[in-house]
């Protein structure tokens, strides 16, 4: 086998990833092309991109691999409905048709969607958590490591502990549905008025505004947590086995009232609930990490699964020195399962397992695995919009953008290949000056059109990170939260509660300092991210500050921009000041805005 395509689809955030001779050539989420956030449909556009990037046709593929075993998952659904019958009668008729159609006969569905796939090219399936484990270990810089995967649920597994050595994976222990840390966190996400499978990061961001008042109630009523991190949910408080809601009235009563309706005011009680479940989640993750270290005896850890995107918990594992080193798959959720499925088949297929060559810092190429566009392609789009722009050479562009940022401008930054995974890492980003006390609220309200409490992440030069953050390792994928360095903190402000804490200046970089004096840090090196490193370096030379705000180039309800057209439309429909795309620099006030509409239909997120 030379060319293997991995696919994730039909449950959440579908994606495709392509290996050629074992090398990761391309990977992308379907939402970036379809402009439907968290698109779960078959990844037609993502697949087409991956093949085009590799210069291949469908007929050139030697195998297609799906990241799940649908028949096993369907068995779990049937058994779960039968266990609570007739309790699930309202939802079962809604779920059954899609399973009896394209999901259960997924091999046929894939061949239908890919009509030129050769008859002798097999359609294969991995287990869900096997795909997560493979996505975590095989691209990592470790010859061997412990592996921890945690999410809502795959087929049956919700958490797995294992070992990776060379080109082999071994799952040692697992926790099974319905007992799931991911489902527990999602239940609280829904209770606080956010969408499950997309709003969990909002819950994490909301947590520091509250107090952990419900931790004891969670331990005494909702979960039975063991020393090894395994847990059992008290299903009397949950409704996901019986209906479309995650929780029930008993859950509401325990937390002092009904769940928050989306888009309504954020009361202090919900902030306290968010803080409480975040504290419990961190406790579970730390217990799992300690048990994994004890079970495997290994000093390095790889992580994947949706819960591995809880960067606050990740930072706790790092600071507690449970492991000497940690590597987390940047596309840790379901999208990354497409990559993991392809890697698992390449390295572990019984007929011809392929050896693994460890690369440093990893083999993910900075997660820059999506499309890129030439200056000619970009200019054609700009002309189609009658855009006003200037073309600059690379050094001139970096100089001017650094000056604009130092003057307080907000700049859209689109360069090179699009990121794979949920984080913008300096190729599809919106940049700002972190020293500005007003920048956090300005970006949230005038550019991103999102909730005022949402924090922004800092990107920092790797060799200067220790001056600004209590972080002693690289964090290139923005998956670690670290405290602001004491030397950068200001005198403690007067006590405040709730969203009033937003107004307090806490550090020399207030726009990226959360209300608990922490930040979700991205470290940037010249080797892994040269163009973004150059803009940070130049901004540092201008201001003495090696840090920039880096947030994803999108607005609320929209996927991160992919194409020049996406970027220009988003730019014109926000209050961004400038757009740097390829070699071109644009000023928003100079653009002919009439007729420039968004290319997507936003939905509440």
N, C-alpha and C positions, 0 to 999 in steps of 0.2 A: 504494500500500500504506500503510495506516495502522497496523495492529496485526500485529506479527510475534512469534511464539513461537520461541525457541531451545531446543534439547534436547540434552543429553548423556546417554548411557546405554550399558549392556551391557558396558562394559569396567571402569569404576571410578568410584564416586562420582557417580551420575547426578543431573541437576539440570534445572531449567527456568528460563527468564528471558524476560520479556515487555517488548517495546518498544511504546510507543504514540506515534505521531507522532515517532519517533526518540528519545523520552525513556525512560530506564530506569524502569519502573514497579515491577517486582518481580522477585526472583530467589531461589531457595532450592534446597537439596539434598534429595533424596528421603529420605535417612536421618533427617532431623529429624522427619519425619512417620511413617515406617514403624517407626522406632526400631531399625532394623537398620544397624549401622555400615558405612559405605562401600557402602551399598546400590547395586547396579549395575542393578537392574531398571528397566523403563520408568517414568519419573517421574510416575506418575498423580497422586499427592497434591500434588507440587510444581506440576504443571501446573494442577490444580484451584485451588490457592491463588493462583497468578499471575492466572488469569482472574477469580477472585472479587475480588482486590485492585483490578483494573482495572474492575470492574463489567461484565465481558464474558462471553459464552458462546462455546463452540467455533465456532459459526456466524459469529461476528463476526471471526474471525481471517482475515487476508488471505494469510498464508503460515506454514508451519512449517518450521524449518530445523534440520537435524541437523549436528553439529560434525565429521563425519567422512565419508569416502567409502567405504562398506562394500565395494563391489566391488573397489576398488583395494587395500583392506586384505586382503581375501580372496585376491587375486592374490599379494600379498606372502607370505601364509601358505603358499599352495600352492608357490610358488617356493622358499621356505625349506625346506619339507619335502622337496621334490624334490632340493634341493642336498645334503642329508645322507642321503638314502634309502640303505638302509632304516633309518637311525638313529632316525627319529622315529616308527616304527611303533607304539610303545606309547601315544603321546599323540594321534596324528592321529585315531584312531577316537573319542576323547573330545571332540575339538574340532569335528569335522565336523558332527554333528547340529545343534548350535545355529546353525551358519552356514547350513546348508541350510534351517533353519526361519526364525525371526524376524529374524536379523541380515542375511542376504543380501537378503531381500525387505523391506528396512526401510521402503520407501515404503508397502507394503501393511500392514506391522505398525503403522505410525503411524496409518494410516486406520482400522485395526481398533480401536486403542486410543482413537481420537478419532472416534467414529462420526458426530458432528454437524458435523465439518469439511466445509465446502462443497466441492463437486466442482471449482469453479473456483479454489479456494485451493491453490496448488501446495505440494508437499512438496519442499524444496530441500536441497542438500548443499554444505557447504564442505569444503575440505581441513582436516585436523586442525590443522596449524601455522598455517594462515591464520586459523582461529578463535582460536588463542592470540594471534597477532599483533594481530588486531582487538580482542581483549579488553584487550590491553596499551595500544595506541595511542589508539583512539577515545575512551575515557573519560578519557584523560590531560589534563593542563593545557597540553600543548605543541601549537603549530601544526604543527611538524615535529620529527621525532626519529629517531634510530636505533632499531631494534627487534631484540631478541635473545630467541629462544624456545628453551628446552632442556627436554627431558623424556625418557621412556623411548623411545617410538616412537609415531608417528601411523600414517599409511599406510606410507610409506617413510622420511620425514624424521624425524630425531631431534634435530636442531639447525638453526635457520635464522637468518640475518642479513638484515635488511631495512631499509627506510625507510618512514616514514609522513609524508605531506604532505597537509594538508587532509582530504579525504575519500578519499584513495587510499593503498593499500599496495603495496609492491613487494618481493618476496623476491629478494635478490641472490645469496645462496649458501646451500647446505644440506649437512648431513652426513646420510648415509643408513644405515639398518639393514643389518647388525647392529651397527654401530659407534656406540656411544651412551654418553654420560656418565651419563645417567639409569639405564640398565641396569647399568652398572658399579657405581654407588652402590647400586642395589638388590641386586646380587649380594653386596656386603659386608654389607648390611642382613640378608639371609637367613643369611649365614655367622655373624653375631653373634647369631643366634637371634631376630630380630624378623621380623614379617610384612612382606613387600614391599607396596608401595603404601600402607602406613599406618605402618610403623615407621621410615621414614627419618629422621624428626625425632628419634627416640630415639637413632639412631646419631650424629647431630650433637651431641646433648646428652651422649652418653657420651664423645665424642672428647677433651675436655679432661682427662679422668682418665688418659689414656695418653701414651705417647711415640711419635714418628713413626718407629718402628724398621723399618717395612716399606716406606717410601717408595721406596727404591732397588730393592727386589724388584719392586714394582709397575711402575716405569718399565722395568726390564730384562726383565720377563717377561710382563706383562699388557697393556701399552699401548705404542703407538708414537705419542708426542705431538709434534705439530709446533708451530712458533713461532706459527702463527695460531690455535692452540687446537683444530684438528681432530685427531682421534685415530683409531687403528685398534686394535680389540681383538684379542688373540691368542686365537682361538677354541679352541685346544687346552686352555685352562683353564676353559672355560665349557660349560654343558650345556643352556642354554635353547633351543637349536635342536633338541635331540634328545629332551628329556624335561621333566618338571615341575620339576626342580631347576634352580637358576640356575648352580651350579658343580659341579665333579667332584673326584675324588680327587687329581688333579694340583694343583688349586687349594688343597686342604687341605694337601698336603705343602709347598707353597710357603710357607704361613703357619704352619707348625709343628704342625699337628694338625687334628683333625676340627672341623667347624662346631659351634657351641654349640647344644644343644637348648633349645627354649623353656622358660622358667621354672626353668632350672638356675642354679647359682651363676655370678656374673660374675667370671671370672678376669682377671688383669692382661693376659694375652695378647690378649684380645678388646678391652680398652681400647686397647691399643697398635695393634691392627688398625684400630679406629674412628678413632683420631687420624691414622693414616697415610693412609687413604682420604680423610679430610676435608682434609688438607694437599694431596693430589693434586687433589682437586676444586676447591679454591680456586685452585690454580695453573692448571688448565684454564680456569676461569671468568675469571680475570684476563687470560689470553692471548686468550680470545674477546672480552672487552670491549675490549682494546687494539686488536685487529684490526678490530673493528666500528667503533671511532672512526676508525681510519685509512682503512677502506674507504668509510665514508659521509661523513667530514669534518664530522659533526654533533656538537654539544656536549651534546645531551641524549639520554638512553637510556630506553626503555620495555622492560620484561621480563615474560614470562609463561612457562608451562610448569612442571611439577612441581619442577624443579631451582631455579626462581626462588624457591621457598620456603626455600631454604638461606640463612637470614638471616645466617649467619656470613660466607659468601662475598659476599653483598650488601654487608655492612658494609665488607669489604675493597675492593670496587670504589669505594665512596663515599670511603673514607679515602685511597685512592691518587690521587684527583682525576682519574681517567681521563675522566670526564664532569663537566660543571658541575652537572648535576641528573639525578636518576634517579626514575622512577615505575614501581612494580611493581603489577600487578593483584592486589588482595587475595585473590581466588579464583583463584590462579595455576594450579592444577591442572586436572584434567579438568572439574570443575564449572563453572569459568569459561569453558570452551569453549562452553557453552550461550549465554552472554551474547555471546561473541565471534562466534558464528555468526549471531545475529540482527543484530548491529551490522554485520557484513560485508555482509549482504544489503541492509540499509537504505542504507548509504553507497555500495555498489559494484556493485549490480545494473545490468547494462548498459542495461536498458530505461529505468530512471529513477533514476540515482544521486542521493542526497540530500546537500545540503551539510551541513557539520559546524560547529557553534558550540562553540568551546573555552570550558570553564568552569573557574573557579578556586575551590577547590584541585583539583577534578576533578569529574566528573559521576557519581561512584559513591554520592553521598549518604552518605558515611561507611561504605559497605558495609552500611548498615542497610536492607535490601531485603526482609526476611522478614516474617512475621506479627507483629501486635501485638494485645493483648487489653485490652478496656475494664475498668474497675473492676467493673462489673456482672458481666462474664464471669468475672473472677478470683474475686469473692466467691461466685459460685454454685459454683465448684469447691471453694473452701475449706469452704463449708457442707456440700457432699457428703461431705467427709472428716471432718466434725465438728471442724474445725480451730479452734484458739484463736488469735485475732488481734486487732489494734487497727488502726483506720483513722485515718490522720494526713494533714494537709495536706502539701504538698510541702516547705515549709521545715522543719516539725516532723520529717518523715521524714529529711531530710538531716542535721539536727542530731543526732537520736538515733543514726543509723547511724554518723556520724562519732565520736560518743562511744563507741559499742560497739567500733568498730575501734581507737580509741585505748586502750581497756581490754584489747586483746588478743583480742577475739572474732573469729570467722570468720563472714562474712556472705555469704549468697547474694543476688545483686543481679539482679533481672529487671525491666527497664524498656524500654518502647518496642518498636521493630521488631527482630526477630532479625537477627543478622549473616549475611551471605552469605560463605562461605569458611571456612577451618579455624580462624580465630582468633576468640575472644570479645573484643570491643572495648569492653565496658562496658555491654552490654545483656543478655547472658546470661553473667554472670561470677560467680566466687567471689572475694571481696576479703579481704585481710588486711593486717596491719601489717608493713611490710618491715624495721622496726628490730629485730624479734624474732629472736633467735638460734635459737629453737626452731621457728619457724613453718614453715620449709621442710620439715623432717622430719615435723612434725605434719600438714601438708596432704597430703603424699604418702602417709603411712601410715594416717591416720585419716579422711581426707575423700576423697581421690582413689583410694585403694587401689592405688597404682602403685609402680613401682620407686623406691628411695630416692635414686638418683643424678639423677633428673629435676629440672632447674632450673625456677624460676618467673620470669615476666616482670614487670617494673615498668611501671606506668602513671604518667606524670609530667605535671604542668602544662607546657604547651609553653614558656611564658616562663620557666620555672625549670629546664628540662632541662639546660642547659649547666652548671649548678652541680653536677650529679650525674653527668653522662655526657660523654664526649668525643664529642659529636655536634653538628654545626653545621647540621643541617637537620631538618625535621619528619619524623616517622615514625609517622603516624597508624594504620597498619595492622600494626604490630608485625612488620615485615619487615626490620629492620636490627639487627644486634648491634653494640654499641659498648662500648669500655672504660669502666669506672667512673672518674670524674674523680679525679685524684690527691689532691685535697683531701678526698675522702670515704673514701680507703683508710686502713686501719690499718697499724700496723707489721707487716712481713712475719712471718708465723708460722714456727715451726720447720719444716724440710723434712718432707714426708710424701708418701706414694705412694698411688695407687689411691683407693678409697672412703674411706680415712682422711682425705683432704683435705676431705671433707664437714664434718668437725667443726671446721674452722678458721674463725675470724672474720676476714674479709678487708676489711670496710668498715663504714660506719655504717648501711648497709642490707643486712645479711648475708643476709636471706631471698631477695633477688633478685640476689645477687652469685654468679656461677658460679665454679668453682674456678680459672678462668683470669682472674679479675677482669674479667669482661665481663657484659653483660646484654642481653637481647632487648627493646628499648625500644619502648614505645608513648607517643607524645606526644599530649596531649589539649588541644584548644582549645574555647573556649566556642561558637564558631560552628558547628563540625562535630559536637560531642558535648556539648550543653549540660548535660544532667542529670548525666552522669558527671563533667564538669568541676566542677560544683557540689559534688559529694561530695569530690573531691580538694581543692578550695579550702577547704572547711570542715575537712577533716582537717588541712590545712596550718595553718589558724588555731588548731586545738587543740594541735598537736604541733610546729609549725615544720618539718614534713617534707611536701613536696608530692608524695610518692610513695606509691603503694599496690601491693601484690601484686594482679595481675589474672590469674586463670587461668580457663579455661572451666568453665562450670557443667555438670559431668558427672562420672561416675566412670569408671574404666578399663573399656573394652569397651562403653561407652555413647556414643551421639551426644550432642552438646550439647543441652541441654533446649530445647524449643520452646514448649510450652503451659504454662499454669498447673498442669495435672495432672502433667506431666513434672517440673516444678520442685518441687512439693510432695512427690512420691514420692521424688525424689532427696534432697531436704533431710532427710526423715525417716529415710532409710536410710544417712545418714552422720553424722559427729560435727560438722557445722556447728552453730554456736551460734544463728544467727538467719537469717531470710529476709525480705528487703525486696522485695515483688512488687507492682507498681503502687503504690497508696497504702497498702498493708497491711504491717504489721510483725509477725513471728511469732518466738516463742522456742521452740526445739526441745524443751526440757525440759517445756514446757507441753502438748505435742501428744499426742493419744491414738494412740500408734504402732501399736497392735494392728491388723492387717489391712492396713496400708499397705505394699504390695509394689511392687517395681520393675515398670514396664510394658514392660520389654525383657528379652531373654535375652542376657546379656553373653557375649562371646567373647574369647579372648586376642587382644591387639592388639600 
